[in-house]
Each structure stands twice: as structure tokens, then as C-alpha cells.
Amino acid sequence: MEEVIHITRQLVFYLNDLVDTLYKEEYFGFEESAHEYVERIRNSIYTDLAKLTHHEAPAELKRYGKYYVKIKGSKRTMWYVFFDKIDNRYIVGFITNNHVPQGAYFNKF
């Protein structure tokens, strides 16, 4: 049975805003580079989510989803994608990385 992966509207908005933030904060010198980076993350969610190791979310972060997977963004950045699942259906509603306060829950491992 094929997996069905749905990204919430809020996460779509966040990823779109992330392109602007990465460019404006000069993480990337070109807006197109920031767009490509975010597209790699988005594509990885759709193509790899079901195949990656699912970890149970820390209790403090379960409000974002019962499970999470790790997606490598760069040499210094790991993205944590939170989701709920029922059978072969995945609802992805939150993403964070190791550079923000929520990342502290993962940096200790």
C-alpha cells in the first residue's frame, strides 16, 4: 500500500517563509540557493519520510507530532520533521532544527 504524505498548510507557509529568511539573514548569497535548499528538505519529506527511522517525539515536543525523523540539511544543520501517522497516512505539521531552542532536546543524544 502506498504512503500518503500530507504537509499542513502552516508548514507550507513556514517553508515558503524559510526561503526568505535564509536569504535575508545571508545564510545563502542567492535567493535561488535558499529556494533549492528548502526544496531539498520538502522533497525529502515526501520521498524519504516513510523510509527513515521513526523516533518517538520527546514528551515536551509531542504537541507537534507523536513521531519525528531527522533530515540532514547541511554539515551543521539537522532538521527534525514531526508528524502523526495512521497506517500508511502521514500528517506532517512541524519542522525545527538543531539551531533553535527545540533543538536542545535533540542535541543531548
SESE-801125 format. One line per field, with one value per residue: x, z, y of N, C-alpha, C, O in turn; residue in three letters; chain. Coordinates in steps of 0.001 Angstrom, whole numbers, plus 500000, padded with zeros to 6 digits. Example, Ala and Ser with C-alpha at 12.3 -4.5 7.8 and 13.67 -1.06 7.14 Angstrom:
n_east	(513190 512850);
n_up	(507800 507080);
n_north	(494310 497750);
ca_east	(512300 513670);
ca_up	(507800 507140);
ca_north	(495500 498940);
c_east	(513200 512900);
c_up	(507800 507870);
c_north	(496700 500030);
o_east	(514236 513409);
o_up	(508465 508039);
o_north	(496681 501138);
aa	(Ala Ser);
ch	(A A);
This chain:
n_east	(500841 500606 502279 500772 501439 500936 501390 500836 499003 500078 502750 503534 503414 505409 507725 507835 508288 510731 512573 512816 513791 516254 517673 517561 518808 521284 522270 522444 523834 522429 519061 517913 519498 518753 516105 516418 517607 515526 513645 514919 514667 511850 511268 512599 511022 508677 509680 511305 510319 508681 510538 512652 514095 511755 511349 510217 508685 510122 508658 508159 507791 505752 503378 503708 503717 503547 505708 509044 511418 514812 516391 519087 520303 522558 526150 526193 523577 520746 517568 514462 511630 508334 505530 502332 500959 498819 498289 499186 499230 500485 500735 502256 503314 505113 508384 511714 515017 518457 519446 517742 515723 514136 515804 517545 516538 517311 520031 521293 521533);
n_up	(500000 499153 500567 501949 502122 503817 504064 506383 506031 507546 507780 505115 504669 506487 505361 502933 503895 505057 502972 502308 504769 505077 502963 503443 505938 505198 505021 502679 499627 497345 496370 494940 495684 498368 497950 496587 498614 500544 498985 498683 501285 501496 499411 500401 502605 501340 499819 501480 504078 504925 504766 506442 509763 512295 515113 518467 519579 521875 525116 525724 523258 521945 521234 518706 517107 517168 516341 514946 512316 511186 509064 507149 506654 506117 506627 509204 510053 511207 510466 512072 511619 512399 512888 512635 512344 510732 509916 506637 506257 506621 508521 508386 510377 511575 511704 512773 513746 514727 515614 517026 520004 520479 519485 521469 522806 521231 520853 522998 522605);
n_north	(498831 502186 505020 507931 511230 514151 517568 520061 523149 525245 524438 524504 527282 528051 526854 528237 530842 530355 530286 533024 533997 532630 533723 536543 536703 536097 533469 532228 533318 533799 534090 532017 529847 529513 528819 526365 524836 524676 523363 520890 519918 519808 517972 515744 515166 514248 512070 510501 510223 508003 505969 506574 506218 506171 508099 508271 511193 513553 514003 516696 517812 516556 517764 518646 516456 512900 511427 511739 512399 512547 514835 515596 518768 520318 520435 521437 521553 519902 518798 518340 516596 516599 514478 512823 509559 507257 504083 503965 506655 509891 512811 515761 518324 520069 521451 521651 522726 522005 524432 526038 526758 524371 522460 521766 519577 517493 517669 516562 513877);
ca_east	(500000 501408 502187 500170 502080 500276 502026 499801 499079 501005 504112 503784 503728 506713 508785 507918 508940 512108 513384 513089 514611 517614 518313 517690 519775 522550 522752 522711 524116 521460 517726 517705 520169 517879 514933 516836 517821 514214 513025 515537 514029 510460 511290 512997 509843 507780 510263 512052 509684 508238 511698 513579 513789 510807 511654 509132 508999 510260 507384 507991 507526 504694 502286 503993 503545 503969 506975 509870 512552 515899 516800 520303 520203 523912 527134 525932 522147 519884 516155 513610 510310 507363 504345 501500 500675 497804 498535 500117 498988 501339 500386 503455 502841 506107 509781 512635 516389 519311 519907 516683 515549 513653 516926 518211 516033 517962 521478 521828 521691);
ca_up	(500000 499004 501632 501633 502981 503745 504828 506769 505453 508354 507434 503772 504866 507150 504393 501997 504616 505332 501829 502500 505969 504806 502068 504102 507026 504493 505079 501275 498893 496263 496742 494286 496507 499521 497438 496313 499910 501125 498130 499029 502532 501166 498630 501290 503398 500506 499284 502449 505396 505264 504790 507514 511092 513044 516535 519248 519952 523314 525735 525665 521879 521353 520696 517281 516434 518004 515825 514140 511569 511012 507681 507155 505791 505738 507569 510556 510362 511156 510560 512752 510997 513294 512181 513169 511283 510895 508833 505622 506093 507455 508596 508808 510783 512217 511434 513517 513530 515905 515941 517736 521353 520486 519135 522687 523162 520383 520921 524103 522213);
ca_north	(500000 503392 506010 509223 512213 515453 518642 521019 524495 526036 524056 525036 528701 528138 526543 529359 531933 529959 530716 534452 534171 532163 534680 537848 536582 535826 532097 531966 534542 533952 533633 530723 528826 529289 528096 524983 524188 524371 522345 519597 519481 519456 516732 514663 514801 513448 510839 509705 510148 506646 505071 506937 505696 506988 508195 508845 512568 513809 514384 518146 518224 515720 518585 518846 515172 511784 510907 512629 511856 513501 515092 516403 519944 520708 519895 521937 521652 518727 519152 517365 516694 515982 514008 511754 508599 506224 503133 504461 508094 510728 514226 516470 519628 520929 521156 522504 522278 521982 525776 526756 526193 522991 521605 521330 518250 516504 517831 515785 512472);
c_east	(500897 501186 501560 500747 501439 501038 500958 500048 500079 502455 504477 504155 505107 507844 508943 508625 510412 513039 513784 514027 516058 518372 518564 518712 521159 523151 523096 522896 523137 520121 517438 518348 519333 516650 515286 517035 516487 513499 513620 514911 512609 510410 511675 511840 508945 508382 510866 511346 509331 509409 512652 513147 512887 511168 510424 509560 509194 508941 507110 507603 506406 503526 502480 503791 504097 505349 507770 510914 513587 516244 518003 520157 521545 524871 526812 524466 521430 518453 515396 512188 509327 506088 503566 501227 499590 497939 499572 499958 499797 500860 501597 503053 503885 507498 510618 514046 517204 519808 518880 516468 515063 514787 517676 517767 516740 519473 522101 522056 523023);
c_up	(500000 500154 501100 502636 502734 504632 505124 506120 506216 508009 506034 503880 505491 506157 503359 502638 504886 504197 502013 503681 505700 503910 502771 505234 506509 504785 503663 500563 497780 496722 496146 495082 497739 499110 497184 497603 500525 500289 498400 500304 502243 500399 499490 502173 502576 500086 500347 503778 505795 505423 505943 508840 511829 514522 517248 519725 521456 523872 525601 524273 521207 520796 519201 516459 517304 517607 515138 513385 511457 509528 507734 506158 505252 506752 509002 510969 510158 511345 511198 512266 511850 512536 513043 512018 511714 509672 507864 505371 507114 507374 509200 509131 511360 511836 512234 513236 514803 516326 516728 519101 521377 520186 520349 523117 522380 520507 522029 523755 521560);
c_north	(501247 504364 507297 510214 513563 516433 519685 522383 525370 525715 524532 526514 528873 527892 527650 530552 531633 530373 532176 534685 533767 533130 536021 537835 536179 534454 531624 533291 534833 533395 532255 529583 528496 528487 526623 524196 523766 523312 520961 519045 518998 518125 515540 514222 513879 512109 509923 509463 508716 505687 505338 506314 506673 506924 508740 510225 512689 514332 515879 518639 517425 516525 518841 517581 514070 511265 512010 511817 512955 513594 516026 517538 520381 520085 520280 521877 520320 519211 518004 517599 515905 515622 513032 510803 507627 505328 503707 505965 508886 512172 514943 517903 520559 520473 522139 522012 522413 523364 526600 526100 524747 521998 521087 519936 517154 516543 517001 514318 512247);
o_east	(501846 500072 501788 500571 501398 501297 500258 501166 500831 503295 505619 505114 505881 508815 510062 509459 511239 514178 514958 514956 516983 519574 519666 519401 522082 524371 523930 522204 523021 520059 516791 517801 519215 516211 514512 516673 516339 512816 512901 514651 512209 509596 511134 511693 508503 507664 510937 511747 509659 509294 513377 511990 513212 511278 509686 510674 508516 508198 505968 507136 506146 502763 501533 503706 505018 506075 507238 511247 513283 516372 517931 519918 521669 524463 527125 524148 521499 518164 515653 511615 509465 505634 504066 501261 499472 497728 500724 500487 499790 500610 501921 502520 503589 507762 510271 514238 516706 520534 519146 516972 515524 514726 518370 518540 516767 520131 523307 522696 523334);
o_up	(500780 500652 499957 503845 501608 505803 504219 505719 505614 507951 505796 503247 505076 506123 502955 502004 504939 504445 501888 503589 506061 504081 502694 505467 507290 504798 503476 500853 497323 497381 496783 495144 498114 499830 497540 497678 500974 500842 498351 500401 502683 500712 499321 502459 503070 500006 500152 504531 506898 506138 506375 509016 511969 515105 516704 520219 522230 523177 525389 524127 520017 519973 518505 515233 518091 518442 514798 513767 511613 508834 508300 504971 504089 507619 509925 512131 509094 512284 510904 512478 512008 511663 514031 510853 512878 508540 508248 504391 508308 506286 510373 508279 511616 511668 512355 512565 515829 517316 517056 519339 522207 520591 520264 523727 522817 520283 522012 524515 521164);
o_north	(501328 504519 507694 510062 514058 516156 520139 522707 526136 526613 524925 526954 529736 528648 527967 531198 532543 530770 532522 535488 534494 533332 536565 538828 535951 534287 530738 534267 535970 532357 531424 528482 527330 527591 525735 523021 522629 522450 519963 517846 517920 517257 514448 513033 512842 511112 508709 508575 508280 504692 504442 505933 507852 505845 509561 510399 512011 515025 516287 519768 517608 516020 519209 517647 514291 510725 513067 510696 514138 512585 517116 517312 520764 519312 519528 522129 519705 519953 516837 518668 514692 516360 512495 511199 507244 505762 503911 506490 508586 512691 514756 518615 521726 519282 523314 520998 522876 523464 527756 525003 523963 520837 520073 519198 516004 515527 516755 513591 511124);
aa	(Met Glu Glu Val Ile His Ile Thr Arg Gln Leu Val Phe Tyr Leu Asn Asp Leu Val Asp Thr Leu Tyr Lys Glu Glu Tyr Phe Gly Phe Glu Glu Ser Ala His Glu Tyr Val Glu Arg Ile Arg Asn Ser Ile Tyr Thr Asp Leu Ala Lys Leu Thr His His Glu Ala Pro Ala Glu Leu Lys Arg Tyr Gly Lys Tyr Tyr Val Lys Ile Lys Gly Ser Lys Arg Thr Met Trp Tyr Val Phe Phe Asp Lys Ile Asp Asn Arg Tyr Ile Val Gly Phe Ile Thr Asn Asn His Val Pro Gln Gly Ala Tyr Phe Asn Lys Phe);
ch	(A A A A A A A A A A A A A A A A A A A A A A A A A A A A A A A A A A A A A A A A A A A A A A A A A A A A A A A A A A A A A A A A A A A A A A A A A A A A A A A A A A A A A A A A A A A A A A A A A A A A A A A A A A A A A);
